[in-house]
Amino acid sequence: MTDTKGIQKDDDQELVALCRKGDTDAFEILVRNYQKKMFNIAFRITGSMEDASEVVQDAFFAAHKNLKNFEQKSRFSTWLYSITVNTAKNKLKQNLTRKTHEPHSSDDPLYADSSAKRMEPASDDPSALDLLLKKDRQKSVQECLNRLEQDFREVIVLRDIQGFAYTEMADMLSLAEGTIKSRLFRARDAIKDCLKKLMGDR
């Protein structure tokens, strides 16, 4: 097997096969390989580090429990990320239901600068003022993400922040690529409008 693209898939298939036989070490390897990206996805969708940690834990539990049902029609990573997205969506629904019975604050301390990724490329030689503006924009981007409906939030997280291909997203979300592109277009417009309001851009 000299195809480098097949190596990761073959490695996962072998580890999955070992997991199905009860090999806990094999599952630990899968956890190490994927927990960081799963956390990033969960954080961007939920807007909370605490919730993201819980989502990743629940997603791995669900994946381990349902390995016997994984048909290997897609990459293991795609299947795992789809579980992460669905778990994060469920967590978000729980939070929204809970918040309907609580006073709402627009100053929730959920915007961690060190974890936020910008949606624009960095300049080669930023000034001190540029850095301050970018830092401010990082918080604003996450706040705008938190305001999006979850269907729009997940596509912009997966495409613009995590960089997944449309084909991968279609597998993860069980949606047609055309639907994903349509939602992404609307999500990007919503983010732009939100940023203009928050930052006073014209």
N, C-alpha and C positions, 0 to 999 in steps of 0.2 A: 504494500500500500504506500505509494509515493505521493498520493494526493493530499496536500497539506490541509485542505479544507475538510477532509474527511477524518483527520486525526482527532479533533475535539469531539466530533459526533461519536466516533468509535470508542473513545475513552469513556464518554458518558454512558454509552450502551453497556460497556463492560462493567462499569461501576453500578449501574442500575441493576444489572443481572445479579451482581454480588449482593446488593441490598435486598433483592427479592429472596435471596437465600439466607437472609438474616445477618449479613456482615455489617456490623455497626461502624467499623472503621471506614468502609467504602462510603457510607452515608456521611461521615464526618468530612471526608474529602470533598464531597459535593457541597456541603455546607460552606466550607472554606472557599471553594471556587466561586460561589454565587452570592454569598450573604451581603457583600458590599454593594453590588449593583441592585440587589433586591431592596436593600435599605434606602438607597437613593431614590428608587422608584416610589417606594412607600412614603417616604418623607415628602416628596413633591406632591403626591396626591392627597395626603392627609394634612400636610402643613405642620406636623408635630413630630418631634424626635421620639417622644415617649410612645405615641401611637405607632410610629414606623417600626420601632423595636418590637412592639407587640404583634404587628402585622407580619413581620419576617418570621417570628417564632411560630405563629399560627400557620403561616404558609408552608414552612418546612414540615410542621406536624401533619398538615393535610397532604402534602406531597408524599411523605413517608407512608402514610396510611393508604394512599391510593396508587402506589407504585404498580400494583398488580393490574390496575386499569389503564396504565399508560401504554398506548398501542404503538408508540414509536413511529407514528405517521409524520411527526414533526420532530425537530431537535428537542432534546430533553430540556435545554435552557429555555426554549420558547414556551414549552409546557409549564415550566416552573415559574416563569415570569407572568404567564397568564393567571396562575393561581395567586401570585402576589398582587396583581392588579385587582382581581376580584375580591381578595381579602381586604385590600385597602379601600375599595369601594364600599364594602359592607361596613367597615369601620367608620367611614365617612358618614354613611347613612345613620349609624348609631349615634354619632356625635351630633348630627343635625337634628335628630329626634330629641336628643337630650337638651340641646340648646333652645328648642322651642319653649321649654319650661324654665329657662334661666335668663337673667338679664344679660343682654349682649354688650360686649365691649369691642370697640374697633381697635383697641390697643393690646390685643392678645400678644403675649411674649413668645411668639412662635417663629420669629424671623432671625435665624442664626446666620450671621454674615459669613462665617467660616464654611458653612455647608452650602450656601446658595451659589448656584452657577449662573453666570450672565448669559443672556441669549444673544449677545453681540460679541464679535471678536475683539480681543484686547488691542489697544494701540501699541506701537513699538516703543515709544518713549513718553509715557504719561506724566503730566505735571502733577504736583501735589493737589491742585484743584481738581484735575481730571480724576484722580484717585478717590477724592471725597465724593465727587458726583457719581462715580461708578459704585461706590459702596452704598450710597443712598439709593441708587437704582436697583441694586441687588435686593434690598428690602422691599422696594416697591414692586418688583417683578413677582416675588413670592406672595406679596399681599394680593396682587392682581390674580395670580393663580388660584389663591384661596377663594376668590370671589366667583370664579368660573363654575358653571354647572359641571358635575363630575364627568359627563360624557365628553365635554370639550376639554376639560382639564387633562384627562388621561391621554388624549391624542397628542396634545402639545407637549406633555411630559415625555411620552415615549418617542416622539419624532424629533422635536427641537432641542430637548435637554438630554435625552439618553441616546439619540441618534439611531434608533431602530429603522430598518427598511420597511417600506409599506407592506411588503409580503409578510414579514415577521409580525407586524402589527395586525394584519388581517387574521393570522393564525391565533394570536393572543386574544384578540377582542371578538373573534368570530363575526367579523364585519367585512363587507366588500371594500376593496381599495377605494372605490369611488366615494363611498360613504365616509371613509376615513379622511380623504382629501377635502371633502366638503366641510366636515366638522373642523378640520384643521384650519381651513381658510377663515371660518367664522371665529374660531378661538383666537387666531392671530389678530384679527380685527378687534376683538374684545379686549385683548391684552394691550394693544396700541391705544385704544380709547381710554382704558383705565389708567395707563401710564401718563397720558396727557393730562388727565384730571388730577392725578396725584402729584405730578411733578411740574405742572404748569407749562408743558411744552405746547408749542403752536405749530 
